[in-house]
Amino acid sequence: MGQHLYNILQNKKKQFSGRKASQSSDSHVISSSSLFLDSSYFHSSSILRPGEREFSNGDFYSGELKGSLPHGKGKYEWSDGTIYQGDWYEGKISGKGKLVWPSGAKYEGDFSGGYLHGIGTMTSPDGSVYSGAWRMNVRHGLGRKEYCNSDLYDGSWKEGLQEGHGSYSWTNGNRYIGNWKNGKMCGRGVMRWANGDLFDGFWSNGFRHGSGVYKYVDGCLYYGAWSHGLKDGKGVFYPAGSKHPSLKKWCRSLQHDDTGKFVLSRSSSINVEELRSLSTVTPSLSVKTSVSGTSKTLSERFRDENLRVSEPPPSDFTCHGPSSKSARSSGSGQREGQDKNRVVYEREYMQGVLIRETITSSVDRSHKIRPPNLPKQVKSRNFMTFLKGEHNYYLMLNLQLGIRYTVGKITPVPRREVRASDFGKKARTMVYFPRDGSNFTPPHKSIDFSWKDYCPMVFRNLRAMFKLDPADYMMSICGDDGLTEICSPGKSGSIFYLSHDDRFVIKTLKKSELEVLLKMLPKYYRHVGDHENTLITKFFGVHRIKLKLGKKVRFVVMGNMFCTELKIHRRYDLKGSTQGRITEKTKIQEKTTLKDLDLAYEFHMDKLLREALFKQIYLDCAFLESLHIIDYSLLLGVHFRAPGQLNDTLEPPNVMSDQESVSSVDVGMAQELSIPPKGLLLVTHEPNSVNTAPGPHIRGSTLRAFSVGEQEVDLILPGTARLRVQLGVNMPAQAHHKLDEDKEESATIELFEVYDVVVYMGIIDILQEYNAKKKVEHKCKSLRYDPMTISVTEPKVYSKRFVDFLHKVFPEET
């Protein structure tokens, strides 16, 4: 209270005037301290005449008073030239007023309690003007800002930054309309360049990130996926003049769902088959294009094809006025083909590099069209069909309420070693959640339900063993961002949910699976305790919800093995069997989980990394075999790095260094293989240089690599990240494409045979016992097929076949 207004504004005036014009932020002109004058300060002033006060430091006030305090209309002049004129309330600036700084900055509008609060206009010394809502001295709410270079933002603000829906217009005619977060384009949005090019899709941190469609001014279209501003994944390119899917259908597929979340935010993938079916093509596959007056063959066009639209680097989309100079660059550049032929190109990119292209030469007009990227509906074969729409939404709410209750109740209990009784049938917690609340539960907006928590002390210790903070765990699953339903990769009809931060997967269980899990839990607890590098699924909690009409839904919370900042380009579910282990080509989408016979690569690893991998695989398989578990599989995720020798050619000269891809093996040149790959740099582990945020991968030792003197290592992806190498997490390798001589795809061009990759893996689906039912299934299928090719077989045979198959997937260097 003793610090008067003069000192507050004098300090902030210096901060404001010292900023560069390109970095000025009128939201920080005023400090967070309330602008008021205490009564003792006015008592010490000199009275010149009624309504006037002069202070020893040269400040001067004239206006209405209430007692000794300003109250009503008044004017305050600081000795440095700062002037406020307007309303006062008991010594505080409140109401309508105008504040002018010596630097030339001025604010006119609402004040409350000494803060800029309400609706007002701030004019900065550089000439930028903000008009709109304020809260506690910062822009907050709807507002419009005109920058000194005539750029314009009109939309929602939060804590001084663009957040929510808004539009940004650059002086050169480029314009973005869509969602923002922390001052950057994030979420669904449309960017239109001055030359007529347009992108409609998802953004993240100022980059195109996720699914979208790029429409060129000449009529060409590209439907696909982007990652950090670069094409990454599968997509379809339509030359000008070819028939393409309706943009209205595409846009509708990107709209909000009933819960207000983007339905494609986490499950977007390109349905290539459906996009292909809409095309009009010519029989000729000998395609040439004219680029800048030069005729080029298809193979030559690959290099020109991916010259990206001259798009801004990351800082260009923060929209801090003049600093957004690159965002004014045209969206023009090398076009994705100028083909006059009405062909359609199915393409696959890796970090902006075109690696594969298929030229479509036939049309299936009878194919039913579904908007691209819309998650495929999974038809359940049991009562899960009940859990759709509104019921599914209630189910998610119930799950969040129950987990919040469970974690909140068990966390205060002092941690202790588990006892045999903690695994028993009485180790259950049951509570009823009425809609109106009770003495033990809060009121909620869902339907009434009963909640059962299985073995709470055991799973509390497991979460601690896996180094999960209870608050982080609860906020990840139960936070305001909610859960996202994802497509089921299997035939079980289970429902899968993904936490908003991708750290946890929640899966519905059959009653038989729950029984197996509870039966194996004591041995599972010991196994994961003894082996911190285990590849077996991490379980964090098992629960049951009983809905009205007596329907029971059982859940297990697991770690997401693909929780990584890197894009997973391929997903495989590998069992080691061959019968029925192939995916129909027409059903393959970008995020389809493929099977054993779909795997067209061998993965070569560092000697010590491979030894550590198979040592743990042997231990885990022996554990599962002892429990008579079968039908488990290795879930393998592969992140491909763009071939580096092509990247220098493809990137425009003004691309920032942090977007450069790593080097790779030169295609078509005989050379000695380098393990680890040349483009994936292994360096000595530095704990302070890698991300140690809590998550499903925080537990487990750092691996040692033979190529780095048998030291613990980190993986460096130039321009992307530095990652800690753990078993099944961030493991570098080289993927060698296996040629299939019997496969004839004349329209598909595979540009590379060796890739640098980062692999993620874990053993999943460990809840199927080899019981009487499975024994009968084995007998019946053995009459039709070779017993060694079918998935169902006795545990010892299953384990050996599984390991033998993985030896082929990860071969030993000779």
N, C-alpha and C positions, 0 to 999 in steps of 0.2 A: 504493500500500500504506500510505502514511503517513496518508491520510485515514481517520479512524476512523468507526465505525458511527453515533456520535452525530450527526455533521455530516450524514451521508447522510439519516438519518431525520428530522432536524430540518428540513432544507430541504424534503423531500417532504411533511412534515406541514403546512407552511405552504401549499404548493401545493394540497394536498387541501382544507384547511379554508377556503381562500379561494374555492373554486368555488361557483357557484350550485347549488342542489340539483338544478335541472332539467338541469344540464350535468355533474354529477359523474360521474366514471368511476373505479370502484374498480380498474380495471386499471392506473392510474397512481399509486397510492398509493406504491408502491415504485419506486425508480429502477432503471434498467437496470444499475447498478453492483451487483456481487455484495456481499451483506451478510456481511462477514467482518471479523474483527479480526486484525491481524497480530501476530506474536509479540513484536515490540518494544513494542507498545502494552501488552501484558500484563506484560512485564518491568518496565515503569515504574510498575506499580500497587503499592498498599500491601496487604500480607497481614495481614488481621485474624485469621483462624483458618483451619485447613485447609479448602479448598474455597470460600473467600470472597476477593473482591478488591474494593478501593475505589480509584476513580480521582480524580485531581486536579480534574476537572470536575464531580464529584458523581455519576458513574455508579457502578453497583454490580452485581457478579456473585456469584452463589452457586450452587454445584453441583459436578459432577465435573470433574476436570482430568486432562489427560495432559501431564505436564511442567508448562509454564506456560500451556497453552492449554485452553479449554473442550472437553471431550470426554465425551459421554454425556448425562445429564440435567442441565439447568441453567436458571437464571433470570437474565435480564439486565434491569436497570432503568436507564433513562436519567433524567437529572436533570429532564427536562421532563415526566415521567410516563409515557412510552412503555415498555411492558413486553413482553418475549418470554419465554415459558416453554415448554421442550420439549427436543428432541434437538439435540446439537451433534456436529460431527466435525472435530477438529483445528482448532478456532477458527472454523469456519463453521457457520451454522445449516443443519442437514441432518436430515431425518427428519420426525417428527410434532411439531407444535408449535402454539402459539397466540400471536398478536401483537395487542396492543391499543394503540390510539392515544388520546391525551388527548381528541381530538375525539369519541370514542365509536365510531369505526370499529374493527372487529376482524376478524381472519382466523384461521381454525382449519383446519388440514389439513396437506398435505405441503409440505416445503421440500427444496431440493436446491442445494448449493453457495451458499447465501445467497439463493436466489431462491424466490419462490412458484412451485412447480413440482410438478405432480401433481394430486391431487384435493383440493379444499378449498372452504370456505364463507367468503365475504366479506360482512360486514354493514356498510353505509355509514351515516354519521351521519343521513342523511335517512330511514333505515328500509328502503331497498332491500336485497335479499339475492340474492347470486349463489352458486349451488352447482354445482360442476362441475369441469371440467378447466382447468388452468393450464399455461402454458409461459413461462418466463422473465419472470414478473411480469405477464403479460397473460392474459386469458381466451382459451383456444385448445383446441378440441375440443368435446365435447358438454357442454352446461350449461343450467341453468335460472335465469332471473333474474326475481324478483318486484320490481316497481318500487314506490315509496312510495305511488303512487296506485292500487295493486292491478292495474295492467297486468302481463301475464305473457308472457315469451318462453321457449320451450323448444325447443332445437335445437342446431345446430352454430355454432361461433364460430371466427373466424380473426383472429389479431392484435388481439384486443379488440373486434371487430365481428362482427355476425351475418353468417355466410357459409356457404352450403350449404343443407341442408334444415332448416326449422324452422317453428314456429307462433307467432303473436303474437295474444294475446287482449286486447281493450280492456275496460275496466270496464263499458261500456254494452252489451256483448254482441256487438260486432263481432269477427270472427276471420278471420285470414289463415293459410293453410297452404300452404307451397310453398317455392320457392327464394329465396335471398338472396345479395347480393353487396355488400361494403363497407357493411354495415349497412342496406341498402335492399332492398326487394322487387325481385327481378330474375330473370327466367326464368319457368318455368311455375309458376302458383300459383292458388289458389282463395280468393276473398274473399267472406265471407258477412256481410251486415249484420244487425243485430239485428231489423230489420223483416221479414227473410226473403228480401230480394233477394240474388242470388248472381252473381258473375262468375268464370268459369273460362277462363283463357287465359294470355297472356304479359304480363310486366311488364318494365320497364326503369327503373332509377334511381327507383323508387318510383311510377312511373306505369304505367297500363295501356298497353302498347305492343306491337303485333303483333296476331295473330288471337286471337279469343276469343268466348265466348258469354255474354250477360248475360241472366239469368233473373229476371223480376220475380215478386214474391210472388203477384200476381193471375193468373199463368200465361202472361203475354206473354214472348216470347223475341226476342232480337236476336243474330243471327250476323253478325259483321263484323270490321273491323279498327280498331285504335286507334293513335294516335300522340301520345306525350307526354300521355296522359290524355284526349284528345279523340277522338271518332269521326273517322276519316280514311280515306276510301276507300269501297269498295262493301260492301254487306251486305244481309241480308234480315231483315225484321221480321215476326214471327208474332203476331197478336193472340191473346188468350186464347181457347181453344176450337178453334183451327185445328190441323191435324195438322202436325207438324214432324219433322225428322230426329231419329233416336235420339241422345240425349245420350251414350250409351255409345259409339256409333260415333264421335261427335265427340271424346270424350275419348281413345279409342284412337288416333285420328289424330294426337293431340298427344304420344304417348308417345315415349320414346327409341328411336333406331334401334340397330343392332348395335354401332355405334362409341361409344355413350354420349352422342351429341349429339342435340339436339332436331331432328327432321326438318323442323320448320316454322320454325325460328328465322330463316331467311333467305329462304325461298321460300313463305311463307304467303300465300295469296290465297283469295278466296271464289269458289267455283263456284256462281254464282247460278242457273244453269240447273238444276243438280241439286237445290239447295235448293227451287227453285220447284216441281219435279216432285212434291214430297212434300206439297204444300199441298192443302187442301180449300177451294174458293172458291164464292162466289155470283155469279150473272151481273151483279149490279148494280155499276156503277162510280161511282154517285152516293153517295159515302160521306160520312156525317157522324158525328162522334164527340161524346161527352158528356164534357166536362172541367169538373170542379167544378160540375156542374149546368147548364153552358151549352152549348148546341148550337153547333158550329162547323163551317164548311165545310172541305174539304180544304186549300184554299189558306191559310186561316187557321190550320189545324192545324200547318202547317210551322213556324210560329213557336213554338208550344207544344211541338211534337214533340221539339225538340232541347234543351229545358231539361234540362241534364244532371242525373243523379242527384247529389245533394249530396255531392260527393266531395272528399277532402282535397287541399290543394295539395301541392307536392312535398315539403315538409319533414315532412308528416304521416306519411310512410311510412318515415322513418328510425328510428322507434321508440326515441327516447331518453327513454322514460318519460313524465313529465308533459307534455313539450313536444308530444306527439302528440295534442293536444286536438282538432284538426279531424278526425282519423281516427275520432273517436268519433261524428261526425255521422252521421245515418242515411243509408242508401243510398236512402231514399225521395225523392220529389219528383214532378214531373210525369211521368206514365207515358207510354210511347211508344204512346199510343192506348188507348182503352177500347172498341175496336170490337167490337160484338156480331156483325157480319158476319164470316164466315170467309174473309176476303181475305188476301192476302200482299203485302207491300210490298217491292219491290226498291229500295234506296236508295243514294244516294251522298252522302257527307259530305266537306267540306273544313274542316279544323281545327275540327270541331264544328258546322259549319253545314250544314244539309240543303240541297243544291242541286238534287237531282233525285230523282224518285220515280216508279216504275212500279207500277201496280196489276195484279197477275196475275189473269187471268180464265179461264184454262183449265188443265187438268191432263193431264199426259202420264205416266200410271202405268206405261207400258211402259219408261220411261227407266231405264236401269241406274243404281243409286245408288252413288256412291262417297263416302266420308266427306269432308266439306268441308275445303278447304285442303290436302288431300293433293296433293303435286306430281304433275302429270300425267306418266305414263310415256311416254317417247319411244322409239318402235320404230326401232332402227337398221337400216339396210339393208345393212350390211356386217359384217365380222368383229367389230365393236364389241359385238355381242351376247355375245361371249365375256367382255367386261369387265363382269360384273354381280356383285353380291353380294360374296362373299369376294375374288374376283379384282379387283374394283374397289377394294376396301379396300387390297389389296396394291399396286395401281397407285399409289394416293395415297402410300403409304409409300415406295415406290421413287422417286417423283418428289421427295419431300422429301429423301430421302437423297442423291439425285443433285445437286440444287440446292445443298444444304449443302456437298457436296464441291466443286462447281464454284466457288462464291463463295469458299470458304475457300482454294482453291488459287490463284485468279487475283488475289485482292485484294492479297497481299503483293508481287506483281510491280510494280515501278515503272511508273507510267503513262507512256505514250509515244504519239506519233501513230501511227495505223494505217498499215500498208503494204499493198501489193497482195497480198502473200502471206497476210495475215490474213483475206482473203476467199476464198482458194483452197481447192481440194479437200483439201489437206493440213492446213488449219486446223481440225483436229478433235482432240478429246480423248476417248479411250476408256478405260474401266476396268470391271473385273468386280467385282461385289459378291456374294461368297458369303455364305451365311447365317451362317457361323461367323467371318466377318471374314478379313482378310488383312493383309499388311504395309502396305497403302495404304488399306484401308477398315475401318470398325468392324464388329463383329458386329451383327446386327439381327434383328428378328422377322418379316421379310417372306420372300418366296421369292427364290431366287437370280435375279439379273438382270444384264444388261450395260447400261452407260450410255454414251451418246455425247453430247458437248457440241459444238455447231457454233459456229465463229468466236468463241471465248471472249474474245479481246482486243477485238473489235469491239463485242460486247455489253457488255463491262466499260466501255468508253468511252461507249457509249450511256447506260448507267445513270448514269454520272457526269455526262454532258451533261444528263440529265433530273433531276439533283440528288438522286439516290437514294443514301442511305447504305448501304453493303454490309451492315452489321449489321442495320439496320432491314429491308432487303429480305429477308434470310435469315430473320429472326425472324417477319416477316409471313407468309411461306409455309411455313416449316419449324418454327414454334413448336409448343408443346404443344397449342394450340387446334385445330390441323389445318386441313384444307380442307373446304369444303362443296360437294357436287355440286349444280349448278343445272340447271334444265330447258333444253334446247336450243330456242332460238327459231326455228330454221330447219329445213330438210329434209335437211341434210347428214348427220345422225346423229352429229355430233361430240359429244364429252363436254366439258362445261364445269365448271370448278371455280372457287370464289371463296375468296380468302384470308379469314381470320377477321376482319380489320379492313376488309374490302370494298375494299381498295386495288388488288388485282390479280385479273385473270381469266386462267385457264389453259385453253387450248382444244386439243383434239386436231386434228392436221392430216392430210390425205391426202398421199400421197407427191408428187403433182403440185403441191400447194400449197407443200410444203416446197421443191421445186425452184424454183418461181417466187420464193419469198422469198429464197432464197440467190442467185438470179440478179440480183434487183433490189437486193440489200443494199448494194452500193457507192454507187449513186445515192440510195438511201433515206438512207444515212448522211450524204451531202452535203446532201440536201434538208432534213432535220430540223436539221442543224447551221446551215444558212443561215437557216432560218425557225423561230424559237423559238415562234411562235404557230400552227404548223401544226395543222390539225384531223385530220390522218391518224393512224391508230392508232399508239400508242407501243409498240414491241416492246422487251422487256427480256431475252429469252433464247430460244433454240431448242434443244430437246433431243430425244433418242430413247431409248426403253427397249426392250430386247429381252428378251422373256419366254421361259419354257420353251416348247417346241414351235416355237421360231423366230418367234413372233409379235412384230411390231415396232409400237410405238406412238410417234408423234411429237407433240411438244407445242410450243406457243409461249406465252410469258408476256407478257401485255399489261396496260396500264393500264385500270382500270375507269372509264369515262367518267361513271358515275353514283355515284362515290364522294363522297357529300355527306351532311351531317346532315339535309337536307331530304328529305321523302318525295316520291318520283317517282310522280305520279298517272297519267301517260300515257306510253307508250313507242311511238315510231313508227320504222319502217324505211322510208325514203323513197328511191326510185330514180328517180322521174320518169316511169316507165312506168305503164300502166293495165291492161294485159291480165293478169288473174289477181291484181291487186294489191288485193284486198279480203279481209277476214276474215269467216268465217261467224259470224253473231251468236251462234249456240249455243255457239261455241268460245271466245268472249271471256270472259276472267277478268280479275281486277284487274291482274295483272302480264303479261298477254298483250302481245306486241309487235305493234302494229297496222301497217297498210300504207297506201299512198298514198291510196287511195279511202276509207279510214276516217277520214282527217284532216278534221275539221269546223271547223277554226279557221284564221284568219290571225293572224300575230304581228307587231304593230307595235312598232318599236324606236326608240330615240334615234338621231338622224341619224348621229352619228359612230360609234356602236356598229355600226350596219348597214353603214356604209362599210368599217369594219375587217373585218367578217365576210365581205363579198363580195370584198374584196381578197384575202383568204387563200383563199377558195373557188376563185377564178380560178387562183391559183398552184398549189394542190393538184391541181386538175383537169387543168391543163396538164402537171404532172408525171406523173400517172397516164396521161394520153393519150400522152405520149412513150414510156411503157413498154408501150403497147398493152394496158392494163388496162381491163376492163369489169366490169359487175355489182356495182360498189361502191355503197354507199348512205350516206345521212346518218342516223345513229342519233340520234334526237331524244328527249330526256326533258323532261317538263314538270311543274313543281311549281306547282299552283294555290294562290293565296291566297284565303282565305274572304272573300266580299263583306262589307266592313266595315260598311256601313250596316245589315246585318242582325245583326251580331255583338253590338252593344250590347243588342239585344232578347233575344238567346238566352242570353247568359252570366248566371249567377246573380250576385247582388250581392257575394258573398264571394270571387269568383274573383280570383286574384292578377293583377297587371298584366302579368306576363310571359307570361300565357296569352292576352292580348288579341290579336286579329287586326288586320291593317291595314285602312285604309279603301279603298274602291273606288269605281267609277263608279256613281251611282244608276241603277238599272234603270228603264227606261221614261221617263226624263227626257231631253229634248233638251239637250245641252250640248256644249261644245267639248272634244275629246279632249285629254288631257294625256299627252305622251310625254316622259319615262317616266311610268308610271301614278302616280296620286296616292298610292296606298298603299305603293309601293316607293320609299323615299327614297334618292336618290343624294347622297353627300357626298364632299368631298375626301378622297382616299386618305391614310390614316395607317398606315404599315407596322407600328407597334407595337400597333395596335388590331385587327388581323385575324389569323386563324390562319395560321401559316407552317410548320406541321408537315409533314415530308416526305411526299410522296404523289404520285400521278399528275398532280396539277394544280400542283405547286410551280413548275414551269418555265413561262415565258411572261410577257410584260409585262402591267402593269396598264393597262386600257383607259381612254381619255378619252371624256368625254361632252359633247355640245354643250350640254346643259341646265345644266351646272355650269361654264360658261366654258371648255370644252375642257381641263379639268384631269383628271388621273387620279382615278378614283372608286372608292369602296366602296359596297356596297349594304347598306342597313339595313332589316331586316324587324322592325318594332317588336315587342318582347317575344320575339324569336326569336334573331336573330343579326346580326352585322356581317360581311359577306363581301367578299372581294376580287373585283372584276369582271375576268375574263380572257376571252379569246376562247374561246367554247364552254363557259365555266364561270361560273355565277352571273350570267347575263345577264338583266336585267329587261326585261319586255315587257308588252304588253296582248294578250290573246287574244280575238279577236272571233269569236263563234260564227256560222258560215255557215248560214243557214236553207235547208233543203231542202224546197221547196214540194211536191215529189212524194212526200215521205215522210209516211206517215200512221201515227202512233202515238198514238192517242187516249188510251191508258192511261198514257202517259208525260208527265210535267209537267216542263218545263225552266224553272227559275226565273230564270236569268240569261243574258244574252247577251254580256257583257263581263267578263273576269276579269283580275286582276293575276296575272302568272305569272313564274316564274324558269325559264329554259331552259338545258339542258345538251346539247351536241351534239359529234359527231365523225364522221369518215369511216371506215367499217369495210369489211370484206370486200374487201380490195385485192389478193387473190392469185389472181384469175382472168384469164388472158391471153385475148386474142381469137385463138385458135388455129384450126387446121383443123376441129376438132370443133365449135367454136362458130360457125364460118362456115356449116357444113352445117346446124346447128340454126337459124341465122338464115334460111337459104333455105327450109327446110321450114315454119317458122312464118309466114313472109311469104306463103306460098300460102294460108294460112287466115285470117290477121289483118292488120290495117293494120301495116306495118313500123314505124311510129312509136309504136305502142302496146305492142310487145313489149319485154321487157327486153334480149334479146340483139341487139345491133347493133354496128356498127363503132365503134371508140374515139372518133373525132372527133364522130360524131353523138351517141353516148352522153353525152359530156361536155357538149355544147351543150344537149341536152335536160334533163340533170340540173340545170344552172345555171338554165335558163329556168324549170323547175318551182320551184326554190327562190326565185326572184324572186316567184312567186305566193304562196309560203308566208310570205315576209317582204317584203311589199309596201313600196314607197317611198311616203312621205307626200307628198301633192300639195298 
